Amino acid sequence: MLAKEFKTSVLPLSSKLHRYALYYTKNEEEAQDVVQDVFLKLWKKRKELKDIENLEAFAIRMIRNKCLDLFRSSTNKTYSLEDQTPNIGNEAHGDLNKELELSESAILIRKLIGELPELQMQVMKMRDIDQLKYEEIAEITTMNINAIRVNLSRARKKVRNELLKYQGYGIKGSQANSAKIL
């Protein structure tokens, strides 16, 4: 594929690819970066593009995969709960009601973590609050890393479900435990 063919067949897809990337990333700059990376890959593969039956579908799949890679790399990072708690009264953060709501959520999350079974509470505090690595937690607790992951997953699920119940998002347990909404 020559540069002229590339311009007429690939570049017109830019707005569609940008919207698709923006849908996944929720960030204008990241979406632009993703589209630019995909165009660069397409340009490098321009000789192979003539064999592709549906270039638009191929490009969209590349966008999706790049966004998923970006998402995976960002989810490997952990953030302290204290870092996520806003400074109440600081006008630089914006709306005070939103800050109060976030602060109340952080307090509720801490309370819910405290109500977990001892082992799950320890693992969750070490991983999510103290931001220790799995290997460090394994040394401290003398647990297998897989057991740590299982306990952490169960703890997070319990906290998430209880938080959603509290916030009224209708997470239902058994009929005996769920409240009826009139």
Secondary structure, DSSP 4 states (H G I P E B T S, - for coil): --HHHHHHHTGGGHHHHHHHHHHHH--HHHHHHHHHHHHHHHHHTTTTGGG-S-HHHHHHHHHHHHHHHHHHHHHT----HHHHS--TT-GGG--HHHHHHHHHHHHHHHHHHHTS-HHHHHHHIIIIIS---HHHHHHHHT--HHHHHHHHHHHHHHHHHHHHHHHT------TTTSPPP-
